């Protein structure tokens, strides 16, 4: 028996940062510090973002920490989400500063 499932791409809730991240200079995953403290901060910020009630794109933003400075990059659904993600990062222990480079998809 062969079962085939189809999915309407227009209604699928998934992160698609391809267009937003193409040809962009700036921090990438390779810029993530390897220090245990910075990795821990990134992990804590990611956990807070994933637990929050945010869009799929917001849950998949780039979180890069170096020297306690968290850089946020990628698309979010609204100005409110942009602020919310930055606030979650700012409230994370060990964060010295947040560089919010998130962009609102309109």
Gaussian input, Z-matrix of N, CA and C with variables (Angstrom, degrees):
# hf/3-21g

backbone

0 1
 N
 C     1     B1
 C     2     B2     1     A1
 N     3     B3     2     A2     1     D1
 C     4     B4     3     A3     2     D2
 C     5     B5     4     A4     3     D3
 N     6     B6     5     A5     4     D4
 C     7     B7     6     A6     5     D5
 C     8     B8     7     A7     6     D6
 N     9     B9     8     A8     7     D7
 C    10    B10     9     A9     8     D8
 C    11    B11    10    A10     9     D9
 N    12    B12    11    A11    10    D10
 C    13    B13    12    A12    11    D11
 C    14    B14    13    A13    12    D12
 N    15    B15    14    A14    13    D13
 C    16    B16    15    A15    14    D14
 C    17    B17    16    A16    15    D15
 N    18    B18    17    A17    16    D16
 C    19    B19    18    A18    17    D17
 C    20    B20    19    A19    18    D18
 N    21    B21    20    A20    19    D19
 C    22    B22    21    A21    20    D20
 C    23    B23    22    A22    21    D21
 N    24    B24    23    A23    22    D22
 C    25    B25    24    A24    23    D23
 C    26    B26    25    A25    24    D24
 N    27    B27    26    A26    25    D25
 C    28    B28    27    A27    26    D26
 C    29    B29    28    A28    27    D27
 N    30    B30    29    A29    28    D28
 C    31    B31    30    A30    29    D29
 C    32    B32    31    A31    30    D30
 N    33    B33    32    A32    31    D31
 C    34    B34    33    A33    32    D32
 C    35    B35    34    A34    33    D33
 N    36    B36    35    A35    34    D34
 C    37    B37    36    A36    35    D35
 C    38    B38    37    A37    36    D36
 N    39    B39    38    A38    37    D37
 C    40    B40    39    A39    38    D38
 C    41    B41    40    A40    39    D39
 N    42    B42    41    A41    40    D40
 C    43    B43    42    A42    41    D41
 C    44    B44    43    A43    42    D42
 N    45    B45    44    A44    43    D43
 C    46    B46    45    A45    44    D44
 C    47    B47    46    A46    45    D45
 N    48    B48    47    A47    46    D46
 C    49    B49    48    A48    47    D47
 C    50    B50    49    A49    48    D48
 N    51    B51    50    A50    49    D49
 C    52    B52    51    A51    50    D50
 C    53    B53    52    A52    51    D51
 N    54    B54    53    A53    52    D52
 C    55    B55    54    A54    53    D53
 C    56    B56    55    A55    54    D54
 N    57    B57    56    A56    55    D55
 C    58    B58    57    A57    56    D56
 C    59    B59    58    A58    57    D57
 N    60    B60    59    A59    58    D58
 C    61    B61    60    A60    59    D59
 C    62    B62    61    A61    60    D60
 N    63    B63    62    A62    61    D61
 C    64    B64    63    A63    62    D62
 C    65    B65    64    A64    63    D63
 N    66    B66    65    A65    64    D64
 C    67    B67    66    A66    65    D65
 C    68    B68    67    A67    66    D66
 N    69    B69    68    A68    67    D67
 C    70    B70    69    A69    68    D68
 C    71    B71    70    A70    69    D69
 N    72    B72    71    A71    70    D70
 C    73    B73    72    A72    71    D71
 C    74    B74    73    A73    72    D72
 N    75    B75    74    A74    73    D73
 C    76    B76    75    A75    74    D74
 C    77    B77    76    A76    75    D75
 N    78    B78    77    A77    76    D76
 C    79    B79    78    A78    77    D77
 C    80    B80    79    A79    78    D78
 N    81    B81    80    A80    79    D79
 C    82    B82    81    A81    80    D80
 C    83    B83    82    A82    81    D81
 N    84    B84    83    A83    82    D82
 C    85    B85    84    A84    83    D83
 C    86    B86    85    A85    84    D84
 N    87    B87    86    A86    85    D85
 C    88    B88    87    A87    86    D86
 C    89    B89    88    A88    87    D87
 N    90    B90    89    A89    88    D88
 C    91    B91    90    A90    89    D89
 C    92    B92    91    A91    90    D90
 N    93    B93    92    A92    91    D91
 C    94    B94    93    A93    92    D92
 C    95    B95    94    A94    93    D93
 N    96    B96    95    A95    94    D94
 C    97    B97    96    A96    95    D95
 C    98    B98    97    A97    96    D96
 N    99    B99    98    A98    97    D97
 C   100   B100    99    A99    98    D98
 C   101   B101   100   A100    99    D99
 N   102   B102   101   A101   100   D100
 C   103   B103   102   A102   101   D101
 C   104   B104   103   A103   102   D102
 N   105   B105   104   A104   103   D103
 C   106   B106   105   A105   104   D104
 C   107   B107   106   A106   105   D105
 N   108   B108   107   A107   106   D106
 C   109   B109   108   A108   107   D107
 C   110   B110   109   A109   108   D108
 N   111   B111   110   A110   109   D109
 C   112   B112   111   A111   110   D110
 C   113   B113   112   A112   111   D111
 N   114   B114   113   A113   112   D112
 C   115   B115   114   A114   113   D113
 C   116   B116   115   A115   114   D114
 N   117   B117   116   A116   115   D115
 C   118   B118   117   A117   116   D116
 C   119   B119   118   A118   117   D117
 N   120   B120   119   A119   118   D118
 C   121   B121   120   A120   119   D119
 C   122   B122   121   A121   120   D120
 N   123   B123   122   A122   121   D121
 C   124   B124   123   A123   122   D122
 C   125   B125   124   A124   123   D123
 N   126   B126   125   A125   124   D124
 C   127   B127   126   A126   125   D125
 C   128   B128   127   A127   126   D126
 N   129   B129   128   A128   127   D127
 C   130   B130   129   A129   128   D128
 C   131   B131   130   A130   129   D129
 N   132   B132   131   A131   130   D130
 C   133   B133   132   A132   131   D131
 C   134   B134   133   A133   132   D132
 N   135   B135   134   A134   133   D133
 C   136   B136   135   A135   134   D134
 C   137   B137   136   A136   135   D135
 N   138   B138   137   A137   136   D136
 C   139   B139   138   A138   137   D137
 C   140   B140   139   A139   138   D138
 N   141   B141   140   A140   139   D139
 C   142   B142   141   A141   140   D140
 C   143   B143   142   A142   141   D141
 N   144   B144   143   A143   142   D142
 C   145   B145   144   A144   143   D143
 C   146   B146   145   A145   144   D144
 N   147   B147   146   A146   145   D145
 C   148   B148   147   A147   146   D146
 C   149   B149   148   A148   147   D147
 N   150   B150   149   A149   148   D148
 C   151   B151   150   A150   149   D149
 C   152   B152   151   A151   150   D150
 N   153   B153   152   A152   151   D151
 C   154   B154   153   A153   152   D152
 C   155   B155   154   A154   153   D153
 N   156   B156   155   A155   154   D154
 C   157   B157   156   A156   155   D155
 C   158   B158   157   A157   156   D156
 N   159   B159   158   A158   157   D157
 C   160   B160   159   A159   158   D158
 C   161   B161   160   A160   159   D159
 N   162   B162   161   A161   160   D160
 C   163   B163   162   A162   161   D161
 C   164   B164   163   A163   162   D162
 N   165   B165   164   A164   163   D163
 C   166   B166   165   A165   164   D164
 C   167   B167   166   A166   165   D165
 N   168   B168   167   A167   166   D166
 C   169   B169   168   A168   167   D167
 C   170   B170   169   A169   168   D168
 N   171   B171   170   A170   169   D169
 C   172   B172   171   A171   170   D170
 C   173   B173   172   A172   171   D171
 N   174   B174   173   A173   172   D172
 C   175   B175   174   A174   173   D173
 C   176   B176   175   A175   174   D174
 N   177   B177   176   A176   175   D175
 C   178   B178   177   A177   176   D176
 C   179   B179   178   A178   177   D177
 N   180   B180   179   A179   178   D178
 C   181   B181   180   A180   179   D179
 C   182   B182   181   A181   180   D180
 N   183   B183   182   A182   181   D181
 C   184   B184   183   A183   182   D182
 C   185   B185   184   A184   183   D183
 N   186   B186   185   A185   184   D184
 C   187   B187   186   A186   185   D185
 C   188   B188   187   A187   186   D186
 N   189   B189   188   A188   187   D187
 C   190   B190   189   A189   188   D188
 C   191   B191   190   A190   189   D189
 N   192   B192   191   A191   190   D190
 C   193   B193   192   A192   191   D191
 C   194   B194   193   A193   192   D192
 N   195   B195   194   A194   193   D193
 C   196   B196   195   A195   194   D194
 C   197   B197   196   A196   195   D195
 N   198   B198   197   A197   196   D196
 C   199   B199   198   A198   197   D197
 C   200   B200   199   A199   198   D198
 N   201   B201   200   A200   199   D199
 C   202   B202   201   A201   200   D200
 C   203   B203   202   A202   201   D201
 N   204   B204   203   A203   202   D202
 C   205   B205   204   A204   203   D203
 C   206   B206   205   A205   204   D204
 N   207   B207   206   A206   205   D205
 C   208   B208   207   A207   206   D206
 C   209   B209   208   A208   207   D207
 N   210   B210   209   A209   208   D208
 C   211   B211   210   A210   209   D209
 C   212   B212   211   A211   210   D210
 N   213   B213   212   A212   211   D211
 C   214   B214   213   A213   212   D212
 C   215   B215   214   A214   213   D213
 N   216   B216   215   A215   214   D214
 C   217   B217   216   A216   215   D215
 C   218   B218   217   A217   216   D216
 N   219   B219   218   A218   217   D217
 C   220   B220   219   A219   218   D218
 C   221   B221   220   A220   219   D219
 N   222   B222   221   A221   220   D220
 C   223   B223   222   A222   221   D221
 C   224   B224   223   A223   222   D222
 N   225   B225   224   A224   223   D223
 C   226   B226   225   A225   224   D224
 C   227   B227   226   A226   225   D225
 N   228   B228   227   A227   226   D226
 C   229   B229   228   A228   227   D227
 C   230   B230   229   A229   228   D228
 N   231   B231   230   A230   229   D229
 C   232   B232   231   A231   230   D230
 C   233   B233   232   A232   231   D231
 N   234   B234   233   A233   232   D232
 C   235   B235   234   A234   233   D233
 C   236   B236   235   A235   234   D234
 N   237   B237   236   A236   235   D235
 C   238   B238   237   A237   236   D236
 C   239   B239   238   A238   237   D237
 N   240   B240   239   A239   238   D238
 C   241   B241   240   A240   239   D239
 C   242   B242   241   A241   240   D240
 N   243   B243   242   A242   241   D241
 C   244   B244   243   A243   242   D242
 C   245   B245   244   A244   243   D243
 N   246   B246   245   A245   244   D244
 C   247   B247   246   A246   245   D245
 C   248   B248   247   A247   246   D246
 N   249   B249   248   A248   247   D247
 C   250   B250   249   A249   248   D248
 C   251   B251   250   A250   249   D249
 N   252   B252   251   A251   250   D250
 C   253   B253   252   A252   251   D251
 C   254   B254   253   A253   252   D252
 N   255   B255   254   A254   253   D253
 C   256   B256   255   A255   254   D254
 C   257   B257   256   A256   255   D255
 N   258   B258   257   A257   256   D256
 C   259   B259   258   A258   257   D257
 C   260   B260   259   A259   258   D258
 N   261   B261   260   A260   259   D259
 C   262   B262   261   A261   260   D260
 C   263   B263   262   A262   261   D261
 N   264   B264   263   A263   262   D262
 C   265   B265   264   A264   263   D263
 C   266   B266   265   A265   264   D264
 N   267   B267   266   A266   265   D265
 C   268   B268   267   A267   266   D266
 C   269   B269   268   A268   267   D267
 N   270   B270   269   A269   268   D268
 C   271   B271   270   A270   269   D269
 C   272   B272   271   A271   270   D270
 N   273   B273   272   A272   271   D271
 C   274   B274   273   A273   272   D272
 C   275   B275   274   A274   273   D273
 N   276   B276   275   A275   274   D274
 C   277   B277   276   A276   275   D275
 C   278   B278   277   A277   276   D276
 N   279   B279   278   A278   277   D277
 C   280   B280   279   A279   278   D278
 C   281   B281   280   A280   279   D279
 N   282   B282   281   A281   280   D280
 C   283   B283   282   A282   281   D281
 C   284   B284   283   A283   282   D282
 N   285   B285   284   A284   283   D283
 C   286   B286   285   A285   284   D284
 C   287   B287   286   A286   285   D285
 N   288   B288   287   A287   286   D286
 C   289   B289   288   A288   287   D287
 C   290   B290   289   A289   288   D288
 N   291   B291   290   A290   289   D289
 C   292   B292   291   A291   290   D290
 C   293   B293   292   A292   291   D291
 N   294   B294   293   A293   292   D292
 C   295   B295   294   A294   293   D293
 C   296   B296   295   A295   294   D294
 N   297   B297   296   A296   295   D295
 C   298   B298   297   A297   296   D296
 C   299   B299   298   A298   297   D297
 N   300   B300   299   A299   298   D298
 C   301   B301   300   A300   299   D299
 C   302   B302   301   A301   300   D300
 N   303   B303   302   A302   301   D301
 C   304   B304   303   A303   302   D302
 C   305   B305   304   A304   303   D303
 N   306   B306   305   A305   304   D304
 C   307   B307   306   A306   305   D305
 C   308   B308   307   A307   306   D306
 N   309   B309   308   A308   307   D307
 C   310   B310   309   A309   308   D308
 C   311   B311   310   A310   309   D309
 N   312   B312   311   A311   310   D310
 C   313   B313   312   A312   311   D311
 C   314   B314   313   A313   312   D312
 N   315   B315   314   A314   313   D313
 C   316   B316   315   A315   314   D314
 C   317   B317   316   A316   315   D315

   B1=1.4462
   B2=1.5260
   B3=1.2939
   B4=1.4579
   B5=1.5165
   B6=1.3271
   B7=1.4603
   B8=1.5181
   B9=1.3130
   B10=1.4560
   B11=1.5148
   B12=1.3047
   B13=1.4544
   B14=1.5151
   B15=1.3029
   B16=1.4638
   B17=1.5138
   B18=1.2878
   B19=1.4593
   B20=1.5184
   B21=1.3099
   B22=1.4603
   B23=1.5188
   B24=1.3089
   B25=1.4660
   B26=1.5138
   B27=1.3129
   B28=1.4549
   B29=1.5121
   B30=1.3213
   B31=1.4608
   B32=1.5172
   B33=1.2951
   B34=1.4514
   B35=1.5234
   B36=1.3377
   B37=1.4642
   B38=1.5196
   B39=1.3138
   B40=1.4619
   B41=1.5193
   B42=1.2719
   B43=1.4634
   B44=1.5170
   B45=1.2979
   B46=1.4560
   B47=1.5197
   B48=1.3078
   B49=1.4567
   B50=1.5233
   B51=1.3149
   B52=1.4576
   B53=1.5176
   B54=1.3234
   B55=1.4647
   B56=1.5176
   B57=1.3153
   B58=1.4606
   B59=1.5213
   B60=1.3155
   B61=1.4587
   B62=1.5259
   B63=1.3159
   B64=1.4643
   B65=1.5237
   B66=1.2915
   B67=1.4699
   B68=1.5214
   B69=1.3036
   B70=1.4619
   B71=1.5220
   B72=1.2940
   B73=1.4612
   B74=1.5187
   B75=1.2997
   B76=1.4556
   B77=1.5093
   B78=1.3087
   B79=1.4545
   B80=1.5185
   B81=1.3227
   B82=1.4589
   B83=1.5204
   B84=1.3109
   B85=1.4617
   B86=1.5282
   B87=1.3223
   B88=1.4642
   B89=1.5283
   B90=1.3304
   B91=1.4592
   B92=1.5248
   B93=1.3219
   B94=1.4556
   B95=1.5202
   B96=1.3161
   B97=1.4573
   B98=1.5239
   B99=1.2988
   B100=1.4632
   B101=1.5259
   B102=1.3258
   B103=1.4648
   B104=1.5273
   B105=1.3300
   B106=1.4677
   B107=1.5292
   B108=1.3285
   B109=1.4619
   B110=1.5169
   B111=1.3325
   B112=1.4655
   B113=1.5247
   B114=1.3176
   B115=1.4720
   B116=1.5184
   B117=1.3245
   B118=1.4631
   B119=1.5314
   B120=1.3260
   B121=1.4690
   B122=1.5288
   B123=1.3240
   B124=1.4680
   B125=1.5241
   B126=1.3187
   B127=1.4641
   B128=1.5299
   B129=1.3251
   B130=1.4671
   B131=1.5299
   B132=1.3258
   B133=1.4675
   B134=1.5237
   B135=1.3281
   B136=1.4703
   B137=1.5297
   B138=1.3162
   B139=1.4667
   B140=1.5205
   B141=1.3244
   B142=1.4677
   B143=1.5243
   B144=1.3178
   B145=1.4682
   B146=1.5293
   B147=1.3175
   B148=1.4641
   B149=1.5268
   B150=1.3221
   B151=1.4746
   B152=1.5189
   B153=1.3224
   B154=1.4578
   B155=1.5310
   B156=1.3319
   B157=1.4667
   B158=1.5297
   B159=1.3310
   B160=1.4644
   B161=1.5247
   B162=1.3216
   B163=1.4658
   B164=1.5309
   B165=1.3196
   B166=1.4645
   B167=1.5323
   B168=1.3301
   B169=1.4662
   B170=1.5193
   B171=1.3293
   B172=1.4647
   B173=1.5222
   B174=1.3131
   B175=1.4684
   B176=1.5212
   B177=1.3197
   B178=1.4622
   B179=1.5236
   B180=1.3281
   B181=1.4619
   B182=1.5246
   B183=1.3163
   B184=1.4619
   B185=1.5207
   B186=1.3188
   B187=1.4626
   B188=1.5219
   B189=1.3231
   B190=1.4601
   B191=1.5198
   B192=1.3231
   B193=1.4588
   B194=1.5225
   B195=1.3159
   B196=1.4586
   B197=1.5249
   B198=1.3174
   B199=1.4576
   B200=1.5225
   B201=1.3215
   B202=1.4622
   B203=1.5173
   B204=1.3424
   B205=1.4685
   B206=1.5267
   B207=1.3297
   B208=1.4629
   B209=1.5231
   B210=1.3220
   B211=1.4614
   B212=1.5184
   B213=1.3341
   B214=1.4618
   B215=1.5192
   B216=1.3533
   B217=1.4694
   B218=1.5151
   B219=1.3297
   B220=1.4518
   B221=1.5142
   B222=1.3298
   B223=1.4626
   B224=1.5221
   B225=1.3186
   B226=1.4639
   B227=1.5236
   B228=1.3283
   B229=1.4645
   B230=1.5250
   B231=1.3412
   B232=1.4679
   B233=1.5244
   B234=1.3316
   B235=1.4671
   B236=1.5223
   B237=1.3311
   B238=1.4653
   B239=1.5268
   B240=1.3461
   B241=1.4631
   B242=1.5226
   B243=1.3021
   B244=1.4663
   B245=1.5262
   B246=1.3152
   B247=1.4671
   B248=1.5208
   B249=1.3347
   B250=1.4657
   B251=1.5275
   B252=1.3200
   B253=1.4672
   B254=1.5283
   B255=1.3240
   B256=1.4679
   B257=1.5214
   B258=1.3243
   B259=1.4671
   B260=1.5221
   B261=1.3250
   B262=1.4653
   B263=1.5270
   B264=1.3265
   B265=1.4648
   B266=1.5259
   B267=1.3368
   B268=1.4694
   B269=1.5230
   B270=1.3186
   B271=1.4646
   B272=1.5275
   B273=1.3106
   B274=1.4575
   B275=1.5269
   B276=1.3281
   B277=1.4659
   B278=1.5243
   B279=1.3169
   B280=1.4531
   B281=1.5150
   B282=1.3391
   B283=1.4621
   B284=1.5243
   B285=1.3301
   B286=1.4633
   B287=1.5255
   B288=1.3369
   B289=1.4636
   B290=1.5195
   B291=1.3449
   B292=1.4659
   B293=1.5254
   B294=1.3179
   B295=1.4617
   B296=1.5301
   B297=1.3236
   B298=1.4591
   B299=1.5298
   B300=1.3255
   B301=1.4641
   B302=1.5270
   B303=1.3290
   B304=1.4636
   B305=1.5214
   B306=1.3179
   B307=1.4612
   B308=1.5165
   B309=1.3279
   B310=1.4599
   B311=1.5241
   B312=1.3408
   B313=1.4736
   B314=1.5092
   B315=1.3105
   B316=1.4745
   B317=1.4925
   A1=107.94
   A2=116.34
   A3=123.20
   A4=108.29
   A5=116.31
   A6=121.53
   A7=107.42
   A8=116.46
   A9=121.83
   A10=108.46
   A11=116.08
   A12=121.71
   A13=108.67
   A14=115.81
   A15=120.78
   A16=108.50
   A17=115.20
   A18=120.34
   A19=108.48
   A20=116.72
   A21=121.54
   A22=107.83
   A23=117.80
   A24=121.72
   A25=112.26
   A26=117.62
   A27=120.51
   A28=113.61
   A29=117.52
   A30=119.52
   A31=113.15
   A32=117.85
   A33=120.70
   A34=110.04
   A35=115.98
   A36=120.79
   A37=108.68
   A38=116.08
   A39=120.38
   A40=108.81
   A41=114.42
   A42=119.23
   A43=109.33
   A44=116.50
   A45=121.23
   A46=107.60
   A47=115.12
   A48=121.45
   A49=111.84
   A50=117.17
   A51=121.05
   A52=112.69
   A53=116.72
   A54=119.62
   A55=111.90
   A56=116.99
   A57=120.26
   A58=112.51
   A59=117.59
   A60=120.16
   A61=113.36
   A62=117.33
   A63=120.18
   A64=110.27
   A65=115.18
   A66=121.94
   A67=113.70
   A68=117.69
   A69=120.77
   A70=109.18
   A71=115.23
   A72=119.70
   A73=107.56
   A74=116.78
   A75=120.08
   A76=110.25
   A77=114.97
   A78=120.81
   A79=111.86
   A80=114.91
   A81=122.11
   A82=107.54
   A83=116.38
   A84=120.66
   A85=111.32
   A86=117.17
   A87=120.18
   A88=112.21
   A89=117.02
   A90=120.67
   A91=112.43
   A92=117.07
   A93=121.15
   A94=109.02
   A95=116.14
   A96=121.11
   A97=109.76
   A98=116.17
   A99=121.28
   A100=112.28
   A101=117.60
   A102=118.71
   A103=108.98
   A104=116.70
   A105=119.51
   A106=112.82
   A107=117.49
   A108=120.53
   A109=112.49
   A110=116.89
   A111=120.96
   A112=111.57
   A113=116.90
   A114=119.60
   A115=110.35
   A116=116.88
   A117=121.48
   A118=110.67
   A119=116.88
   A120=120.88
   A121=109.90
   A122=117.63
   A123=120.56
   A124=111.17
   A125=116.16
   A126=120.61
   A127=111.16
   A128=116.97
   A129=120.39
   A130=111.54
   A131=116.84
   A132=120.00
   A133=109.13
   A134=117.65
   A135=121.30
   A136=110.54
   A137=117.59
   A138=120.91
   A139=111.44
   A140=116.84
   A141=120.63
   A142=111.06
   A143=116.99
   A144=121.46
   A145=110.31
   A146=117.06
   A147=120.95
   A148=110.96
   A149=117.66
   A150=121.30
   A151=112.67
   A152=117.47
   A153=121.11
   A154=110.42
   A155=115.42
   A156=121.80
   A157=109.45
   A158=115.74
   A159=122.43
   A160=109.68
   A161=116.36
   A162=120.82
   A163=109.81
   A164=115.50
   A165=120.22
   A166=110.60
   A167=117.95
   A168=119.70
   A169=111.10
   A170=117.23
   A171=120.56
   A172=110.98
   A173=117.03
   A174=120.49
   A175=112.06
   A176=116.66
   A177=120.81
   A178=113.60
   A179=117.79
   A180=119.50
   A181=109.83
   A182=115.78
   A183=120.66
   A184=108.16
   A185=115.61
   A186=122.45
   A187=106.28
   A188=116.28
   A189=122.07
   A190=107.98
   A191=116.53
   A192=120.87
   A193=109.95
   A194=115.13
   A195=121.35
   A196=107.93
   A197=116.69
   A198=121.02
   A199=113.17
   A200=116.88
   A201=120.98
   A202=114.06
   A203=117.06
   A204=121.57
   A205=108.12
   A206=115.94
   A207=121.94
   A208=109.07
   A209=116.40
   A210=122.04
   A211=107.94
   A212=115.61
   A213=122.50
   A214=108.19
   A215=116.93
   A216=121.01
   A217=109.41
   A218=114.88
   A219=120.54
   A220=111.77
   A221=116.13
   A222=120.72
   A223=112.68
   A224=115.49
   A225=123.21
   A226=107.52
   A227=116.25
   A228=120.68
   A229=114.26
   A230=117.63
   A231=119.03
   A232=110.68
   A233=114.70
   A234=119.90
   A235=110.26
   A236=116.66
   A237=121.10
   A238=110.64
   A239=116.94
   A240=119.49
   A241=111.17
   A242=117.13
   A243=121.16
   A244=109.71
   A245=115.82
   A246=120.95
   A247=110.50
   A248=117.23
   A249=121.46
   A250=111.10
   A251=117.68
   A252=120.46
   A253=110.04
   A254=117.30
   A255=120.70
   A256=111.03
   A257=116.87
   A258=120.83
   A259=110.72
   A260=117.25
   A261=120.28
   A262=110.32
   A263=116.93
   A264=120.47
   A265=110.82
   A266=116.70
   A267=121.04
   A268=112.13
   A269=117.76
   A270=122.28
   A271=112.76
   A272=117.60
   A273=121.61
   A274=110.34
   A275=115.69
   A276=120.98
   A277=111.05
   A278=115.89
   A279=122.03
   A280=114.71
   A281=117.33
   A282=120.31
   A283=109.71
   A284=116.26
   A285=121.44
   A286=111.50
   A287=115.39
   A288=120.69
   A289=108.33
   A290=115.69
   A291=121.07
   A292=108.87
   A293=116.03
   A294=122.87
   A295=106.32
   A296=116.19
   A297=121.84
   A298=110.28
   A299=116.03
   A300=122.48
   A301=111.30
   A302=116.84
   A303=120.66
   A304=110.07
   A305=115.90
   A306=121.59
   A307=109.81
   A308=115.66
   A309=121.74
   A310=109.03
   A311=115.37
   A312=120.57
   A313=108.30
   A314=117.20
   A315=120.01
   A316=110.30
   D1=134.21
   D2=179.23
   D3=-112.17
   D4=125.52
   D5=178.49
   D6=-115.75
   D7=129.27
   D8=-178.97
   D9=-121.41
   D10=129.78
   D11=177.27
   D12=-112.44
   D13=141.41
   D14=176.61
   D15=-120.10
   D16=151.83
   D17=-179.20
   D18=-134.14
   D19=129.75
   D20=177.24
   D21=-75.43
   D22=111.88
   D23=-177.40
   D24=-59.47
   D25=-25.96
   D26=-177.96
   D27=-70.69
   D28=-20.66
   D29=-176.97
   D30=-112.02
   D31=-1.63
   D32=-178.92
   D33=-75.18
   D34=127.56
   D35=179.11
   D36=-89.11
   D37=97.28
   D38=-179.95
   D39=-145.89
   D40=155.99
   D41=179.77
   D42=-77.54
   D43=132.39
   D44=174.31
   D45=-137.33
   D46=92.66
   D47=-177.38
   D48=-97.51
   D49=7.22
   D50=-173.32
   D51=-54.24
   D52=-53.71
   D53=-177.89
   D54=-67.67
   D55=-36.20
   D56=-177.03
   D57=-72.87
   D58=-27.88
   D59=-175.97
   D60=-98.64
   D61=-8.36
   D62=-178.05
   D63=-66.47
   D64=137.12
   D65=175.16
   D66=56.53
   D67=35.92
   D68=179.31
   D69=-109.14
   D70=128.58
   D71=174.42
   D72=-88.10
   D73=159.80
   D74=178.34
   D75=132.57
   D76=-165.30
   D77=-177.49
   D78=-64.90
   D79=140.51
   D80=174.52
   D81=-129.58
   D82=176.85
   D83=179.66
   D84=-57.38
   D85=-29.23
   D86=179.49
   D87=-68.36
   D88=-16.53
   D89=178.89
   D90=-85.71
   D91=-6.86
   D92=178.55
   D93=-62.25
   D94=127.95
   D95=178.00
   D96=-65.33
   D97=144.96
   D98=177.86
   D99=-90.13
   D100=1.26
   D101=179.61
   D102=-67.51
   D103=141.57
   D104=-179.56
   D105=-56.22
   D106=-36.86
   D107=-179.80
   D108=-64.41
   D109=-44.53
   D110=179.45
   D111=-68.08
   D112=-40.79
   D113=177.56
   D114=-63.06
   D115=-39.35
   D116=179.01
   D117=-63.96
   D118=-42.44
   D119=178.27
   D120=-60.94
   D121=-48.70
   D122=179.90
   D123=-58.63
   D124=-41.58
   D125=179.83
   D126=-64.73
   D127=-41.75
   D128=179.41
   D129=-67.22
   D130=-40.68
   D131=177.61
   D132=-63.55
   D133=-46.80
   D134=179.53
   D135=-57.72
   D136=-44.95
   D137=179.44
   D138=-60.40
   D139=-43.01
   D140=179.57
   D141=-64.52
   D142=-41.20
   D143=-179.26
   D144=-66.43
   D145=-43.67
   D146=-178.30
   D147=-66.42
   D148=-35.88
   D149=180.00
   D150=-71.52
   D151=-23.80
   D152=-175.44
   D153=-78.43
   D154=161.86
   D155=-179.69
   D156=-85.98
   D157=80.76
   D158=-176.34
   D159=-124.09
   D160=165.72
   D161=176.73
   D162=-66.73
   D163=163.86
   D164=178.99
   D165=-60.75
   D166=-40.75
   D167=177.85
   D168=-60.78
   D169=-44.16
   D170=-179.44
   D171=-62.89
   D172=-36.64
   D173=179.12
   D174=-68.95
   D175=-15.98
   D176=-176.46
   D177=-113.16
   D178=19.85
   D179=178.17
   D180=-65.63
   D181=157.20
   D182=176.01
   D183=-77.23
   D184=132.38
   D185=177.36
   D186=-123.49
   D187=112.44
   D188=-176.03
   D189=-124.77
   D190=125.19
   D191=-178.33
   D192=-118.90
   D193=131.88
   D194=176.63
   D195=-145.65
   D196=120.36
   D197=-179.62
   D198=63.23
   D199=29.45
   D200=-179.90
   D201=82.59
   D202=-3.07
   D203=178.05
   D204=-94.86
   D205=121.94
   D206=-179.10
   D207=-97.73
   D208=124.23
   D209=174.77
   D210=-105.21
   D211=128.50
   D212=178.99
   D213=-110.51
   D214=127.53
   D215=-179.57
   D216=-137.29
   D217=146.53
   D218=175.25
   D219=127.06
   D220=178.52
   D221=-177.12
   D222=-88.64
   D223=148.37
   D224=171.37
   D225=-133.49
   D226=166.23
   D227=-172.94
   D228=-81.51
   D229=-22.77
   D230=-173.99
   D231=-157.39
   D232=167.80
   D233=174.58
   D234=-61.48
   D235=-36.52
   D236=179.68
   D237=-62.43
   D238=-41.96
   D239=177.86
   D240=-65.48
   D241=-39.37
   D242=178.66
   D243=-58.11
   D244=-46.40
   D245=179.32
   D246=-67.03
   D247=-42.26
   D248=-177.04
   D249=-62.77
   D250=-45.86
   D251=-179.55
   D252=-62.74
   D253=-43.36
   D254=178.42
   D255=-63.29
   D256=-39.73
   D257=179.23
   D258=-64.45
   D259=-42.43
   D260=177.42
   D261=-59.93
   D262=-41.05
   D263=178.68
   D264=-65.92
   D265=-44.81
   D266=-178.45
   D267=-61.28
   D268=-32.10
   D269=-177.73
   D270=-81.34
   D271=-4.62
   D272=-177.61
   D273=-79.68
   D274=132.25
   D275=179.18
   D276=-56.22
   D277=135.30
   D278=176.08
   D279=93.97
   D280=-11.25
   D281=-178.82
   D282=-77.23
   D283=124.31
   D284=178.19
   D285=-87.57
   D286=-37.31
   D287=-176.82
   D288=-161.04
   D289=153.26
   D290=176.32
   D291=-118.43
   D292=126.82
   D293=174.31
   D294=-100.69
   D295=98.50
   D296=-174.16
   D297=-87.93
   D298=100.20
   D299=178.01
   D300=-106.01
   D301=18.13
   D302=-179.96
   D303=-65.70
   D304=146.77
   D305=-179.71
   D306=-121.54
   D307=136.44
   D308=-179.02
   D309=-85.76
   D310=125.09
   D311=173.61
   D312=-77.21
   D313=123.70
   D314=178.88
   D315=-124.23

